[in-house]
């Protein structure tokens, strides 16, 4: 990879001794960082390292307690997003801020300061910007009909329309297919070559190495250093972030003595407004195997796991559990989570919504351990473990950062909440373990800790269903990968022989039957 950065280029942003605190928490401490025009700079760091806080100060959401911000070598006072736009700074957040019933063009011009615009003239300008950088956008198209990548395009064009030449993107590829990611990268490279300054926050090291010119690393709110992308590696960047060497290899053993543990047979589900969210879905989850589920966000992943857990009503079809001790086949259809548990089915579910479905935010860690064993008329915890002992074991084994086991979980960071939830479900010794985005919000070190825990469960003969968004991880961790699109299964591939491109095509091309396609 040819490194194209030229030190003679002009600084777009200079941060000098930036400090920001929230109460007793120091989010950023004496950070010095420079981003140049005509470059793509990635910002890396563990969760809680201060990346987003730092970018929020550049974009006017926060104001630094100490330090100075320079734009084009002149000191800037940015106290609001409106100020940031005056300095031609635009931030594209991970969660889009669009009005669904408006068109792309209406969203792009929405909020313009003087409130005066000609929609036809605006559309012409939008088309000009799209052509210049290679965007595919229909200005008249309504937001609610758009894919995730199209909505992201609207957000990017929105800041370009306002004249931004310093763009900050927060986790821009989190929910994109490989094809969409590469297209976005191509557009960002064109912007860089046009002299714009691009800053990206991401956790995906392979994307950092593919796209960036330089990488700046933060650790625990402090600036660690900046390296040229062409002269570094994933291992070096990880060590800079974590402060120690981390093994970045996921151990994947061959499945042994696999047998059906869960069989999903032609299930169909509809949502509250009558739309079909799962359409004739069939597959099996086997003991001693990790079955990955890939798909664009909102393709039915959540509804699929909830239907197995007894949280989503089936319109058609059935779900069967095969007891490993008796070999008995049990139908889970129309059973509540409590009834499923009373049947002796050892099913653990780590949902996407940690505090909404997984844990009770106002309860402490110990009480949340007790929830897993509570049944109507009884309050006896797992006989093999007292709740406090289990809480302390999870805190120690998973390195949960918390003042104590009696701290309400809502006061923990998102990553630490996830560790508590995953640890509790694994401690229940399940025969089927379903996890939805289990490393979302976790830093690299913690993510690999979770991967190792899942592999340990696989070795014990647990059937694991893993819903993920990072295709590299799915390919490296799982045995089979099932792809879902628009509520239908579009293919099942062998993780050892597939490619990201093959999975990406399956993610965007749903088939008609919705049944498992056993290519692997």
Backbone torsions as a table, in degrees:
resi	resn	phi	psi	omega
1	UNK	NA	124.1	-178.3
2	UNK	-81.4	127.0	179.1
3	UNK	-85.9	124.2	-169.7
4	UNK	-108.9	1.6	-175.7
5	UNK	-72.2	137.6	-178.6
6	UNK	-118.8	118.0	-175.8
7	UNK	-63.0	-13.4	179.3
8	UNK	-78.6	-8.9	-179.1
9	UNK	-66.4	158.5	-175.2
10	UNK	-82.4	136.5	175.1
11	UNK	-64.9	131.5	174.0
12	UNK	-89.1	-46.6	179.8
13	UNK	-131.9	134.9	172.3
14	UNK	-128.0	125.0	175.8
15	UNK	-106.1	127.4	-177.4
16	UNK	-124.9	114.2	175.0
17	UNK	55.3	44.1	-177.9
18	UNK	-77.0	127.1	177.5
19	UNK	-130.3	136.3	177.2
20	UNK	-142.1	127.7	179.0
21	UNK	-123.4	150.6	172.9
22	UNK	-124.3	97.7	-173.5
23	UNK	66.0	-123.3	179.3
24	UNK	-90.2	-5.4	-178.3
25	UNK	-88.0	123.5	176.8
26	UNK	-93.6	106.7	-178.0
27	UNK	-79.5	-41.9	176.7
28	UNK	-136.4	140.0	-178.0
29	UNK	-135.2	111.6	174.2
30	UNK	50.7	49.8	-177.9
31	UNK	-83.8	129.1	174.3
32	UNK	-119.9	123.8	-174.6
33	UNK	-154.7	143.3	179.7
34	UNK	-129.9	135.5	173.9
35	UNK	-122.3	135.6	-173.2
36	UNK	-105.7	158.6	172.6
37	UNK	-72.3	145.3	-179.4
38	UNK	75.1	25.9	176.2
39	UNK	-141.7	160.3	171.6
40	UNK	-112.9	117.5	-178.5
41	UNK	-110.4	124.8	175.2
42	UNK	-96.0	142.2	175.5
43	UNK	-110.7	118.9	-178.9
44	UNK	-115.3	156.4	176.7
45	UNK	167.0	156.4	176.1
46	UNK	-65.9	167.5	174.3
47	UNK	-61.6	134.4	-178.4
48	UNK	85.4	8.3	-179.3
49	UNK	-82.6	-9.2	175.2
50	UNK	99.9	12.0	-176.8
51	UNK	-62.5	-55.5	-176.0
52	UNK	-67.0	-37.8	177.5
53	UNK	-58.8	-43.3	180.0
54	UNK	-62.6	-45.1	-180.0
55	UNK	-68.1	-33.4	177.5
56	UNK	-66.1	-26.8	175.6
57	UNK	-73.9	-35.1	177.0
58	UNK	-68.1	-35.8	-176.1
59	UNK	-91.1	4.0	171.9
60	UNK	88.5	7.6	178.6
61	UNK	-79.2	-38.9	174.0
62	UNK	-118.0	163.0	176.0
63	UNK	-122.0	132.1	-177.2
64	UNK	-65.1	144.6	174.9
65	UNK	-74.2	-35.2	178.9
66	UNK	-142.0	158.7	175.6
67	UNK	100.3	178.2	-175.6
68	UNK	-133.5	149.1	174.3
69	UNK	-117.3	128.2	178.8
70	UNK	-115.2	132.0	174.0
71	UNK	-114.8	122.3	-176.7
72	UNK	52.1	42.0	174.7
73	UNK	68.8	13.8	174.5
74	UNK	-119.5	136.9	-177.3
75	UNK	-63.0	135.4	-178.5
76	UNK	-120.4	142.3	175.9
77	UNK	-113.4	101.4	-175.6
78	UNK	-106.6	107.2	-176.7
79	UNK	-112.9	-2.1	-178.9
80	UNK	-161.2	162.1	175.2
81	UNK	-58.7	-30.8	177.1
82	UNK	-62.8	-41.0	175.9
83	UNK	-62.2	-42.0	-178.8
84	UNK	-59.8	-41.8	178.4
85	UNK	-63.9	-33.0	177.6
86	UNK	-63.0	-30.9	177.2
87	UNK	-91.8	12.1	178.2
88	UNK	62.1	40.3	176.7
89	UNK	-109.2	129.0	177.4
90	UNK	-130.5	133.0	179.6
91	UNK	-114.3	130.8	177.4
92	UNK	-104.4	108.4	-174.9
93	UNK	-79.8	159.8	180.0
94	UNK	-64.1	-36.5	178.3
95	UNK	-101.9	116.5	-171.4
96	UNK	-68.3	150.4	-178.9
97	UNK	-118.0	73.4	-174.9
98	UNK	-125.2	153.6	176.3
99	UNK	-95.3	113.2	-170.9
100	UNK	-58.8	-37.4	-174.5
101	UNK	-83.2	-5.8	177.1
102	UNK	-89.7	159.7	174.8
103	UNK	-78.6	171.2	176.2
104	UNK	-58.2	-47.5	-178.7
105	UNK	-61.7	-41.7	-179.4
106	UNK	-64.8	-38.7	176.8
107	UNK	-66.5	-37.3	-177.4
108	UNK	-67.2	-38.5	-178.2
109	UNK	-89.7	-10.3	-178.4
110	UNK	-60.0	130.2	176.6
111	UNK	88.0	5.0	175.4
112	UNK	-59.8	135.8	-166.2
113	UNK	-52.5	-48.0	-176.1
114	UNK	-83.8	-9.4	177.5
115	UNK	70.6	7.6	-178.0
116	UNK	-111.1	122.5	178.1
117	UNK	-159.1	155.6	174.7
118	UNK	-107.1	116.5	-171.9
119	UNK	-61.2	-37.2	179.0
120	UNK	-65.0	-44.8	178.0
121	UNK	-62.7	-39.5	179.3
122	UNK	-63.4	-40.9	178.9
123	UNK	-63.0	-38.5	177.7
124	UNK	-62.2	-41.2	179.4
125	UNK	-67.9	-39.3	178.3
126	UNK	-62.7	-42.2	178.8
127	UNK	-65.8	-35.1	178.6
128	UNK	-65.6	-44.6	178.6
129	UNK	-63.3	-43.4	-179.6
130	UNK	-59.7	-44.2	-179.6
131	UNK	-67.0	-38.6	-177.4
132	UNK	-61.4	-40.4	-174.3
133	UNK	-108.6	-6.0	176.3
134	UNK	93.2	23.1	176.3
135	UNK	-76.5	148.3	170.0
136	UNK	-108.9	104.8	-177.6
137	UNK	-146.3	132.5	172.9
138	UNK	-99.9	108.3	-174.0
139	UNK	-57.8	-28.4	-176.7
140	UNK	-81.9	-10.3	-173.4
141	UNK	-71.4	137.2	-179.8
142	UNK	-75.9	147.0	-176.7
143	UNK	-62.9	-39.3	-174.7
144	UNK	-67.9	-12.3	177.4
145	UNK	-96.6	0.8	-172.1
146	UNK	-92.8	154.3	171.1
147	UNK	-78.1	171.1	179.5
148	UNK	-60.4	-43.4	-178.2
149	UNK	-66.0	-34.4	177.3
150	UNK	-66.4	-40.5	178.0
151	UNK	-63.7	-39.3	177.3
152	UNK	-63.2	-39.0	176.9
153	UNK	-59.1	-42.5	178.3
154	UNK	-59.8	-43.8	-179.5
155	UNK	-63.1	-41.2	-179.4
156	UNK	-68.0	-45.8	179.8
157	UNK	-65.0	-31.4	178.7
158	UNK	-58.0	-44.3	-179.3
159	UNK	-76.2	-32.7	176.6
160	UNK	-66.8	-38.3	178.7
161	UNK	-59.8	-32.9	178.8
162	UNK	-85.1	4.7	173.4
163	UNK	93.0	11.9	-177.2
164	UNK	-64.6	133.9	171.5
165	UNK	-124.2	5.2	168.6
166	UNK	-121.4	110.8	-175.6
167	UNK	-114.0	132.2	177.3
168	UNK	-115.9	124.6	-179.5
169	UNK	-119.1	125.4	-178.4
170	UNK	-100.0	111.9	179.2
171	UNK	47.7	58.2	-172.0
172	UNK	-69.9	-17.5	-175.9
173	UNK	-108.1	11.9	-172.5
174	UNK	-55.6	-37.4	-175.7
175	UNK	-123.2	25.6	179.9
176	UNK	-100.4	150.8	172.7
177	UNK	-74.5	164.6	177.5
178	UNK	-56.8	-39.4	-179.9
179	UNK	-65.5	-41.8	178.5
180	UNK	-66.9	-37.0	178.6
181	UNK	-63.3	-46.1	-179.1
182	UNK	-65.0	-36.0	178.0
183	UNK	-65.8	-41.9	177.4
184	UNK	-62.1	-43.0	-179.8
185	UNK	-61.4	-39.6	178.7
186	UNK	-61.5	-40.9	178.8
187	UNK	-66.2	-43.1	-179.5
188	UNK	-64.7	-36.5	177.3
189	UNK	-65.2	-37.4	176.8
190	UNK	-63.6	-41.1	178.1
191	UNK	-63.3	-42.2	177.0
192	UNK	-59.2	-46.1	-178.6
193	UNK	-67.4	-19.5	176.3
194	UNK	-84.5	1.2	176.0
195	UNK	97.2	5.3	-179.9
196	UNK	-80.4	156.8	175.9
197	UNK	-100.7	120.9	-177.7
198	UNK	-115.1	125.3	176.5
199	UNK	-119.2	129.6	-176.7
200	UNK	-124.8	131.5	170.0
201	UNK	-99.9	125.3	180.0
202	UNK	-155.8	159.2	174.5
203	UNK	-104.7	-7.6	-172.0
204	UNK	-89.1	101.7	-172.8
205	UNK	-64.3	-36.4	-179.3
206	UNK	-65.7	-30.8	177.0
207	UNK	-74.3	-35.9	176.7
208	UNK	-59.1	-47.0	-177.8
209	UNK	-69.0	-28.6	-179.5
210	UNK	-78.0	-34.1	-168.6
211	UNK	-105.8	-40.1	-166.5
212	UNK	-77.3	157.8	167.9
213	UNK	-92.5	-39.8	177.4
214	UNK	-138.8	161.6	179.1
215	UNK	-132.7	126.5	174.8
216	UNK	-107.6	137.5	-174.3
217	UNK	-118.1	134.4	173.9
218	UNK	-113.3	147.4	174.4
219	UNK	-143.5	121.1	-179.7
220	UNK	53.3	42.6	174.9
221	UNK	83.7	-4.5	-177.7
222	UNK	-113.1	150.4	179.6
223	UNK	-76.6	126.0	-179.1
224	UNK	-94.9	-44.0	-179.7
225	UNK	162.8	173.1	178.9
226	UNK	-127.6	136.2	179.5
227	UNK	-128.0	154.8	173.8
228	UNK	-76.1	131.1	-174.9
229	UNK	-58.8	-39.0	-176.9
230	UNK	-69.3	-12.7	-174.8
231	UNK	-113.4	16.1	-177.5
232	UNK	-130.1	-175.2	-178.4
233	UNK	-148.6	167.6	178.2
234	UNK	-59.8	-40.3	-178.2
235	UNK	-63.5	-43.5	-179.8
236	UNK	-66.6	-42.3	-179.8
237	UNK	-64.5	-40.1	178.5
238	UNK	-63.5	-42.5	179.1
239	UNK	-63.8	-37.2	177.1
240	UNK	-64.5	-39.2	-178.2
241	UNK	-71.9	-45.3	-172.1
242	UNK	-88.8	-28.9	-177.8
243	UNK	93.3	4.1	177.7
244	UNK	-157.3	165.0	179.5
245	UNK	-72.0	139.5	179.9
246	UNK	-127.9	133.1	176.7
247	UNK	-75.3	115.2	-176.1
248	UNK	-95.0	16.4	178.6
249	UNK	-99.5	131.9	175.5
250	UNK	-94.4	119.8	-179.9
251	UNK	-75.5	123.1	178.2
252	UNK	-124.9	110.3	177.7
253	UNK	-91.6	156.2	177.4
254	UNK	-67.9	138.4	177.2
255	UNK	-61.0	143.7	-179.0
256	UNK	-122.5	138.0	173.7
257	UNK	49.2	47.7	-178.3
258	UNK	-73.4	144.6	174.1
259	UNK	-151.7	155.9	-178.8
260	UNK	-59.5	127.5	174.3
261	UNK	-109.8	-34.1	180.0
262	UNK	-139.6	128.5	178.1
263	UNK	-123.9	120.1	178.4
264	UNK	-99.7	121.8	-170.8
265	UNK	-118.8	100.3	171.0
266	UNK	52.6	48.4	-178.0
267	UNK	-85.1	144.3	175.3
268	UNK	-131.8	135.1	179.0
269	UNK	-131.6	148.0	174.1
270	UNK	-124.1	154.6	179.2
271	UNK	-89.9	-172.0	-173.5
272	UNK	-65.5	-24.5	-179.4
273	UNK	-98.7	8.2	175.2
274	UNK	90.4	5.2	178.4
275	UNK	-82.1	141.0	180.0
276	UNK	-76.2	121.2	-179.3
277	UNK	-105.5	-22.8	171.0
278	UNK	-132.7	129.3	-171.0
279	UNK	-125.4	97.4	173.8
280	UNK	56.5	54.0	-174.6
281	UNK	-92.9	130.0	177.7
282	UNK	-135.3	136.6	174.2
283	UNK	-171.4	172.8	176.0
284	UNK	-129.7	147.3	172.8
285	UNK	-114.1	127.3	-172.1
286	UNK	-108.0	151.3	177.7
287	UNK	-63.6	144.7	177.4
288	UNK	67.4	25.8	-177.2
289	UNK	-141.0	146.6	173.0
290	UNK	-106.3	114.7	177.0
291	UNK	-97.5	113.4	178.8
292	UNK	-85.7	147.8	174.8
293	UNK	-122.7	121.4	179.9
294	UNK	-116.6	150.9	177.4
295	UNK	170.3	156.3	174.0
296	UNK	-62.1	145.7	-178.9
297	UNK	-52.6	135.1	178.0
298	UNK	83.7	17.4	-178.4
299	UNK	-88.1	-0.3	-179.8
300	UNK	118.1	3.6	-178.6
301	UNK	-59.2	-49.1	-177.3
302	UNK	-62.7	-46.1	-178.5
303	UNK	-63.5	-33.7	179.6
304	UNK	-64.3	-49.6	-179.7
305	UNK	-65.8	-39.1	-179.8
306	UNK	-66.9	-33.0	178.1
307	UNK	-66.7	-37.6	177.6
308	UNK	-68.5	-37.1	-177.3
309	UNK	-79.6	-3.4	179.8
310	UNK	87.4	16.4	-177.5
311	UNK	-103.1	-7.8	-177.7
312	UNK	-129.6	126.6	-178.2
313	UNK	-74.1	138.0	177.0
314	UNK	-90.5	134.1	171.7
315	UNK	-82.2	-42.8	-179.7
316	UNK	-140.8	164.7	174.3
317	UNK	86.4	-175.9	-176.9
318	UNK	-151.4	162.4	177.4
319	UNK	-128.7	125.7	-176.6
320	UNK	-116.1	138.2	176.5
321	UNK	-113.3	132.6	179.1
322	UNK	-106.9	112.6	-176.6
323	UNK	-68.8	124.2	-177.2
324	UNK	-68.7	-22.1	-179.1
325	UNK	-85.2	-44.5	-175.2
326	UNK	-101.1	-19.1	-175.2
327	UNK	74.9	5.3	-177.5
328	UNK	-72.7	141.3	179.4
329	UNK	-98.2	123.8	-177.3
330	UNK	-121.8	135.2	175.2
331	UNK	-85.2	134.5	177.8
332	UNK	-99.9	1.5	-176.6
333	UNK	-62.7	137.4	177.3
334	UNK	62.7	19.3	176.6
335	UNK	-98.2	141.7	174.2
336	UNK	-80.8	164.6	176.5
337	UNK	-55.7	-38.6	178.7
338	UNK	-65.5	-43.0	179.2
339	UNK	-65.0	-38.2	177.6
340	UNK	-61.3	-41.8	179.6
341	UNK	-67.7	-40.4	-179.5
342	UNK	-67.4	-23.2	176.2
343	UNK	-72.4	-10.3	-177.6
344	UNK	91.2	8.6	178.6
345	UNK	-75.9	118.9	-178.5
346	UNK	-92.7	84.2	-176.1
347	UNK	-116.3	124.1	176.4
348	UNK	-114.2	141.5	-174.6
349	UNK	-133.4	118.4	173.2
350	UNK	-102.6	98.6	-173.8
351	UNK	-76.6	165.3	177.4
352	UNK	-66.1	-37.2	-178.9
353	UNK	-88.8	96.3	-172.0
354	UNK	-63.4	-52.8	-175.6
355	UNK	-90.8	-18.1	178.5
356	UNK	-80.2	-36.4	-176.4
357	UNK	-122.0	-30.3	-171.6
358	UNK	-86.5	-45.7	-175.1
359	UNK	-133.3	161.7	176.0
360	UNK	-100.6	114.6	-171.4
361	UNK	-60.3	-36.3	-176.8
362	UNK	-81.9	-9.4	177.9
363	UNK	-91.8	152.3	179.8
364	UNK	-80.1	178.6	-175.1
365	UNK	-63.9	-41.6	-179.3
366	UNK	-60.8	-48.1	-179.7
367	UNK	-63.5	-34.6	177.4
368	UNK	-69.0	-27.1	172.6
369	UNK	-65.9	-38.9	-177.2
370	UNK	-67.8	-28.4	-179.3
371	UNK	-58.8	-31.9	-175.2
372	UNK	-67.9	-24.2	-175.3
373	UNK	-111.0	0.6	-176.3
374	UNK	-75.0	132.8	173.0
375	UNK	-131.7	158.1	-175.8
376	UNK	-58.1	125.9	178.3
377	UNK	87.1	-3.3	-179.1
378	UNK	-136.7	150.5	175.0
379	UNK	-134.4	27.9	-179.2
380	UNK	-83.8	129.4	-179.9
381	UNK	-81.7	176.7	178.4
382	UNK	-50.7	129.1	-175.3
383	UNK	-61.7	-29.9	-174.7
384	UNK	-82.6	-7.3	-174.4
385	UNK	-154.9	129.4	173.6
386	UNK	-76.5	148.7	-175.7
387	UNK	-58.3	-39.1	-178.5
388	UNK	-68.8	-40.2	178.3
389	UNK	-62.1	-41.8	179.3
390	UNK	-65.1	-42.3	178.7
391	UNK	-60.2	-44.6	-179.4
392	UNK	-66.9	-35.7	179.0
393	UNK	-64.4	-43.5	179.2
394	UNK	-65.4	-42.5	179.0
395	UNK	-59.4	-43.6	-177.5
396	UNK	-76.0	-46.3	-175.1
397	UNK	-68.8	-38.3	-176.6
398	UNK	-99.6	6.5	176.9
399	UNK	55.2	48.9	177.7
400	UNK	-72.8	125.2	179.3
401	UNK	-86.3	108.0	-178.4
402	UNK	-154.7	146.4	177.4
403	UNK	-59.6	-37.7	180.0
404	UNK	-166.9	172.6	177.8
405	UNK	-71.5	-13.7	179.9
406	UNK	-95.2	9.6	178.6
407	UNK	-79.2	131.0	175.9
408	UNK	-57.2	136.6	-175.0
409	UNK	-65.5	-22.7	179.5
410	UNK	-65.5	-18.1	179.3
411	UNK	-86.9	-5.2	179.1
412	UNK	-87.4	157.8	174.8
413	UNK	-68.3	161.8	-179.0
414	UNK	-56.9	-40.3	179.8
415	UNK	-64.8	-39.6	179.5
416	UNK	-72.2	-33.7	173.2
417	UNK	-60.7	-42.2	-179.6
418	UNK	-63.2	-39.9	179.1
419	UNK	-62.4	-42.7	179.4
420	UNK	-61.1	-44.0	-177.1
421	UNK	-67.4	-47.7	179.1
422	UNK	-62.6	-44.0	180.0
423	UNK	-60.3	-42.1	-179.9
424	UNK	-63.8	-44.1	-177.2
425	UNK	-68.7	-37.5	177.8
426	UNK	-68.4	-34.6	180.0
427	UNK	-64.7	-17.6	179.8
428	UNK	-78.8	2.1	178.9
429	UNK	51.7	59.6	-177.4
430	UNK	-74.7	160.8	168.0
431	UNK	-98.9	-21.1	172.6
432	UNK	-129.2	125.1	-179.9
433	UNK	-122.8	119.3	178.0
434	UNK	-110.5	128.0	-178.6
435	UNK	-129.8	129.6	179.3
436	UNK	-110.0	112.2	179.3
437	UNK	50.5	55.5	-172.7
438	UNK	-68.2	-17.8	179.8
439	UNK	-109.2	8.6	177.9
440	UNK	-62.2	125.0	-179.1
441	UNK	88.5	-1.9	-179.9
442	UNK	-96.5	147.8	175.1
443	UNK	-76.1	174.6	-173.2
444	UNK	-61.2	-45.8	-178.3
445	UNK	-59.8	-46.2	-179.3
446	UNK	-68.9	-35.9	179.2
447	UNK	-60.1	-45.9	-179.4
448	UNK	-69.3	-27.0	173.4
449	UNK	-62.9	-42.4	179.1
450	UNK	-67.7	-42.4	178.1
451	UNK	-57.5	-42.7	179.5
452	UNK	-64.4	-39.2	177.9
453	UNK	-62.8	-41.4	179.1
454	UNK	-65.0	-39.4	178.3
455	UNK	-67.0	-33.8	175.6
456	UNK	-63.5	-40.9	178.1
457	UNK	-66.3	-38.3	177.0
458	UNK	-60.0	-43.3	179.9
459	UNK	-63.7	-25.6	178.7
460	UNK	-83.6	-0.6	178.1
461	UNK	92.9	11.4	178.6
462	UNK	-74.5	140.1	172.1
463	UNK	-87.1	119.6	-173.7
464	UNK	-114.3	130.2	173.3
465	UNK	-111.3	118.0	-171.7
466	UNK	-118.1	109.7	174.9
467	UNK	-92.3	119.9	-177.1
468	UNK	-134.5	167.6	179.0
469	UNK	-118.3	-15.9	178.7
470	UNK	-93.4	108.4	-175.3
471	UNK	-65.4	-31.3	177.3
472	UNK	-62.0	-42.2	178.9
473	UNK	-67.7	-43.8	178.6
474	UNK	-57.2	-43.1	-178.4
475	UNK	-68.7	-37.4	-176.3
476	UNK	-80.5	-31.3	-173.3
477	UNK	-93.5	-40.0	-168.1
478	UNK	-87.1	164.0	175.1
479	UNK	-94.5	-45.8	172.8
480	UNK	-125.6	152.5	176.7
481	UNK	-126.7	122.3	177.4
482	UNK	-101.5	129.6	-177.4
483	UNK	-105.1	133.4	-179.0
484	UNK	-122.3	137.0	178.8
485	UNK	-143.7	125.6	179.9
486	UNK	53.8	39.0	176.7
487	UNK	80.1	3.7	179.8
488	UNK	-117.6	148.5	172.0
489	UNK	-79.6	124.8	-177.2
490	UNK	-104.8	-3.5	177.1
491	UNK	162.9	154.3	172.5
492	UNK	-128.0	125.3	-174.3
493	UNK	-124.3	157.3	175.0
494	UNK	-78.3	120.4	-175.9
495	UNK	-63.1	-23.5	-176.8
496	UNK	-77.2	-20.1	-175.2
497	UNK	-121.0	-4.9	-177.2
498	UNK	-84.3	176.0	176.8
499	UNK	-131.3	161.6	176.7
500	UNK	-61.7	-35.4	-178.6
501	UNK	-66.0	-41.0	178.6
502	UNK	-63.4	-43.9	179.7
503	UNK	-65.8	-40.5	179.4
504	UNK	-60.5	-39.2	177.6
505	UNK	-66.2	-40.2	178.5
506	UNK	-66.2	-31.6	179.9
507	UNK	-67.0	-25.0	-175.4
508	UNK	-111.5	2.1	-179.0
509	UNK	-129.9	80.8	-179.6
510	UNK	-66.3	144.2	174.8
511	UNK	-90.7	176.5	-174.1
512	UNK	-91.2	-30.3	-170.4
513	UNK	-86.1	-24.4	178.3
514	UNK	73.7	8.0	-177.5
515	UNK	-98.9	157.0	-177.0
516	UNK	-60.9	132.1	178.5
517	UNK	-109.3	97.4	-170.9
518	UNK	-80.0	83.0	173.3
519	UNK	-82.7	-18.7	-178.1
520	UNK	-123.2	NA	NA
